Amino acid sequence: MLYNDEETRKEEERFQEHLKKARSFTEEDLDKLKEHMNIISKTALQLKDKPSLTTEEAALFERIKKTLKQTEENIRNMQLVLGESTRRQAYAFYLHVKKLAEEGDPGAMKVYEELKPGYQAALQSDLGKN
């Protein structure tokens, strides 16, 4: 954690909660999601192709669209959380290798020299986005 203030600590706690949820998503959960999305997609296509919808069908179609939008948002959030976790782990690895290289470890020096250009390029890319 870069800053030691209440807001940052709370944000880190929220991040860790989201990360825990994302990591608990099992293969079985993925299979269920695929199955449900398949059913929802088929139903939505059937409703979309109907010339006119009953009140119940229109309500169902609206619920399907809302569910799909929420599912897409949840998946996008999961990708962001997992991507941030991966970025943090890579950064920690880079810093550890750098420290070992600075201490004179020949194996770490070789790895550090290989990692350094990519890390610096990524850093410059991130800075350019701000």
Residue pairs with C-beta under 8 A, 6 or more apart in sequence:
1 8
1 9
1 12
2 8
15 81
15 84
18 77
18 78
18 81
19 81
19 82
19 85
21 78
22 78
22 81
22 82
22 85
23 82
25 78
33 71
37 71
40 64
40 67
40 68
43 60
43 64
44 61
44 64
44 65
44 68
47 53
47 57
47 60
47 61
47 64
48 61
50 57
53 61
94 115
94 119
97 108
97 111
97 112
97 115
98 112
98 116
100 108
100 112
101 108
101 109
101 111
101 112
101 113
